[in-house]
Amino acid sequence: MAPFWGPRQKVCGGRGRVASPASTPSPTRLASALFGAGATAAGHAHPHASAELIPRRWTEPRHAGFNDCSTCMAPLPAPEPSMCLETLETMDARKIRFERNRIRLPMGVEGTFGIIRHPGASLAVPINADGQVVILRQYRFAVQARLLEFPAGTLEEGEDPLESMQRELGEEAGYSAARWDSLGPMLPCPGYSDEVIHCFLARELTRLEHPPAGDDDEDLEVILMSPSELDARLASGDEWLDGKSVTAWFRAKQLLGL
């Protein structure tokens, strides 16, 4: 059986198949959007470009019924680039990649760090015409618990975040939405992953008569709550708090003036 961990690579590589030291990783839309032209899917500069990582603000696409409210927010903090010196090991698992890299930090210290490379995700806070919030109670095997979460999903390679969320809203919650507002990006686990979640507010909902099929391993229940009921659940201490959902709800309440 072939080993899970890939060969040593001189340049920090992108996602997908493990590249040989002489190969050139192919850039993806997410990497280019976050780090600029020449970035690989892992978020690192192309071997023939600068090795420093310069993240930039994500610009949400323009769609009918879409309002980019993120432009009303203060600019994100300026980046402090790190330099990837070498990728030591890699392992691919579905859409994500685990890497062990030699990194030079902005303070000048060099070390070996593990990181999860992620293609990004989208999340929606859906609110119906009665002002009720559409939320899920979803089983998560890693923590062996059912969490209150907003509909969300991992991006396919090169997929538009809003189009991804429109699809996920139908698959997970059984709704479509005619009005979308950007709530901006968030970083769910920056201590060990480069994942960016693009958050949206979804309104003018329509219940789908025949929702598209979701993933076979999704175990979830669709729940309607008033904003005050959701606030009470999150404050009760009886729920495991899902960070991305709490953050998106905070942003949605800012936009709605709740």
Secondary structure by P-SEA (a helix, b strand, c coil): ccccccccccccccccccccccbbbbbcaaaaaacccccccccccccccccbbbbbbbbbbbcccccccccccccccccbbbbbccccbbbbcccbbbbbbbccccccbbbbbbbbbbcccccccccccccbbbbbbcccccccccccccccccccccccaaaaaaaaaaacccccccbbbbcbbbbcccccccbbbbbbbbcbbbbbcccccccccbbbbbbbbcaaaaaaaaacccccccaaaaaaaaaaaaaacc
